[in-house]
Amino acid sequence: ATGNHPTEASTTQITNNMTITNMVLNIATAPGASKSRDFTIRQNSATTTATCNITGASPNTSCSWTGTLAVADGDLLDVVDAPTGAPVTSVTSISIIANRNAASTFNFCQFWDF
């Protein structure tokens, strides 16, 4: 995926019911002074409350969200990047932690160039 994604240009289809409990993002290059990048999980074309923000110059290159996002089998997920102030393009790693049931936790990691 390249650039900003206001719609599901690059999605992942979920194959099990689960609850996302954490999202961590790391970017290779900080946005820069007076610039920011807001990353939000979208579920079936809808914006969720799972959002984190990276603002300013180095060393601000990561952010995290902790909460609860219920996801159903067949849902489409993507992450949208909403920049402010024209930050530089940067390789982004996104790690999502989810639980399928009380006994299992798994990590999903994806790399994008936003």
Secondary structure, 3 states (H helix, E strand, C coil): CECCCCCCCCCEECCCCEEEEEEEEEECCCCEEEEEEEEEEEECCEEEEEEEEEEECCCCCEEEEEEEEEECCCCEEEEEEEEECCCCCCEEEEEEEEEEECCEEEEEEEEEEC
